[in-house]
Amino acid sequence: MAQSSSTVGAAAGYRPSATLPFAAEFRRQASRRRTQLALGFMVLLPLIVLVAFQFDSGNDDDGGGGEFSSLADLATSGGLNFTLFSLLVSASFLLVVVVALFCGDTVASEASWGSLRYLLAVPVPRARLLAVKLLVALAYSGLALLLLAGTALLAGTLRYGWEPLRSQVSAQLDPGEGLLRLAAVLGYLAVVLLAVAGLAFLLSVVTDAALGAVGGAVLLWILSSILDQITALGGIRAFLPTHYANAWLGLLSTPVQTDDLVRGCISAIAYATLFWSLAFWRFTRKDVTS
């Protein structure tokens, strides 16, 4: 039987598809301190918010508080509302940082440690190495999102009860429908954060500095958010990756507003696909010396 060109000269039994299994890389990343701290903080944050609410006297001496104060009031009216509040305060920055950490650190850290070339010398095909690392990073990003929502739902329900979901943009929803709406919100946030994952992963391939990849992705996301607030840019803002980041609020309205949700999903997937394609193109052609 003729051998393929990719395995000519390889050791007997060598199969490129069997190198660097997903489970092995998943366990390897689980042992890293940054993974443990990031996931731990996702569990800790809702508990911190819950404790903070217990110290709230309920008095508003300054005569205001604005929209955020109103949302905080809703947060204590049930577990679903507490979960919604936790997602609201985390979506614009914390989740962006966590996703950028998992996806921006994954390749750049190997290069900075000098272990990337040894992984390729196993030999692990470059495309497979990159694909496995990307899938593991996305898995941990999704796990972080689920831990945040799950902890908030459990803690909030135990403290405030299983009550209807309420928001400022719709009538209250019974707990069953409210839970489905929250699941849809989580799904949309996961899709939007793919753009962050793609950008961080691309920077992780381009640079050997993990901090530069993570920080660069976060800073560019913040820059996009700032530009999106400049109304003078007109229709250009619709092409920014952050323009539809808050479209998940349409899932809380009655009836559900889906137009911006669809546009947001298309935008995020398009950006993620572009960034990941550039990352694979770059990595399969670069000289790896680290």
C-alpha positions, 0 to 999 in steps of 0.5 A: 500500500502506498504511503501518503507524502505526509507520512513518508519516513515517519515512524511505524504506526505514526498517525498525524490525527492521533497527535495532541488529543483534545482531552490531553490538551484540555487536562493540560490547560486545566492544570494551569494556574490562570485557568483555575483562577479564571474559572474560580473567579467566575464562581466567586463573582456572583457570590461577591455581588450577593454579599454586596446586596446584603450590605445594601441598606436600601436607602438612596440618600443621593436621590438617584442612582439612575438606570443601574440602580433600577436594575440592582433593585430588580436583581433582588427580586428572584434568582432569574433576575439576579442571574440577568444582573450578573450577566449585565455587569459582566458582559461588557468587560469581564467576559471579554477579558476572560475569553481573551485570556483563554484564546490569547494566551494559548499559543503565545504562552507556548512560544514564550516558554520555548515549548512550541517548537517541541510540540511541533517536533513530536511531530504535531501537524501545525494545523492540528496543533492550532485547531486543538488549542483553539477548540480547548480555548473555546471550551474553557471560554464556554465553561466560564460563561456557564459557571458564571450564569449557573452560580448566579442562578443557584445562589440567587434562587436560594436567596431570592426564590424562584420568581418571574423574570422581570426587566425594564423593557417587557412585562414579567415572564413566568419562570419557565419562559424566563429561563428559556430567555436567559438561555438564549441570552447566554447563547447570544453572548457566546456567539458575540464573544467569538469575535473576541476569541478570534481576535485574541487567537490571531494576536496569540499567533502573531506575537510571542508575548501572551500579555500582548495578545490578551491585552491587545484584544481587550484594548481593541475591543474597548476601542471598538466600543468607544468608536461605536458611541460616536454617532458622527460615524453614522453607518460605519458603526454597524461594521464595528464588532461591538455594535450589536454586543448589547442586542441580547436585550431584545430577547427580554422584550415582548415580543422578542426583537430579532433583527439586531440579534441576527445581524449581531450573530452574522457580524460576530461569526464573520469576524471570528472566521476572518481572524481564525483564517488569518491565524491559521494562514500565518501559523502554517507559514511562519518560522517557529523558533521559540 
